[in-house]
Amino acid sequence: MAFTLFAAIDVGSHETSLRIYEISKKNGIHELDYVHHSARLGYETYSTKHISYHSIDKLCTILNGFKDKLKEYNITD
């Protein structure tokens, strides 16, 4: 059965998340994995009008973890 793997990353004001889906004609869309981390970028932005280097570093760590998860599923696009 032919299927496609699809990943979506959402960098939000409070949370950064990764969802991985399997898409096929027979079964439609099925979520395979969901990973999320709190980043609180919005709180910091609204209160200080900028994002600190610490928060940027934390976001980069989260995104690098997502990159590793994408490698586990062999998702390249």
C-alpha positions as a printed Julia matrix, in Angstrom:
77×3 Matrix{Float64}:
  0.0    0.0    0.0
  1.4    3.4   -0.99
  1.56   6.12   1.64
  3.26   9.45   2.21
  4.77  10.73   5.43
  4.17  14.38   6.23
  5.49  16.49   9.1
  4.3   19.88  10.33
  6.08  22.15  12.8
  4.18  24.92  14.58
  6.17  27.6   16.41
  3.55  29.3   18.53
  3.57  31.95  21.2
  3.4   29.42  24.04
  4.27  26.04  22.54
  6.36  24.58  19.73
  5.04  21.32  18.32
  5.79  18.68  15.73
  3.15  16.38  14.28
  3.94  13.52  11.92
  1.22  12.04   9.71
  0.86   9.11   7.37
 -1.31   9.92   4.36
 -2.76   7.22   2.11
 -5.71   6.92  -0.27
 -7.03   3.86   1.54
 -6.77   5.06   5.18
 -6.75   8.84   4.75
 -4.7   10.85   7.26
 -3.39   9.13  10.39
 -1.3   10.88  13.05
  1.82   8.86  13.89
  3.58  11.11  16.39
  3.08  14.33  18.34
  5.86  16.08  20.23
  5.51  19.45  21.95
  7.51  21.73  24.22
  6.64  24.94  26.02
  8.69  27.9   24.84
  6.65  30.91  26.08
  7.94  33.14  23.29
  4.75  35.19  23.32
  4.94  36.03  27.02
  8.49  37.27  26.67
  7.74  39.2   23.48
  4.69  40.92  24.96
  6.39  41.8   28.24
  9.88  42.82  27.01
  9.25  43.54  23.29
 12.02  41.12  22.27
 13.09  37.48  22.44
 16.14  36.8   24.61
 19.18  34.84  23.47
 18.28  32.22  26.08
 14.85  31.71  24.49
 16.32  31.57  20.99
 18.82  28.97  22.19
 15.99  26.95  23.77
 13.96  27.15  20.54
 16.99  26.0   18.51
 17.42  23.03  20.88
 13.75  22.12  20.42
 13.98  22.4   16.63
 17.16  20.29  16.55
 15.29  17.63  18.53
 12.51  17.78  15.94
 15.14  17.34  13.21
 16.31  14.13  14.92
 12.69  12.9   15.09
 12.27  13.58  11.35
 15.39  11.5   10.68
 13.85   8.62  12.66
 10.91   8.63  10.27
 13.14   9.3    7.24
 11.24  12.49   6.37
 13.29  14.78   4.15
 10.71  17.31   2.9
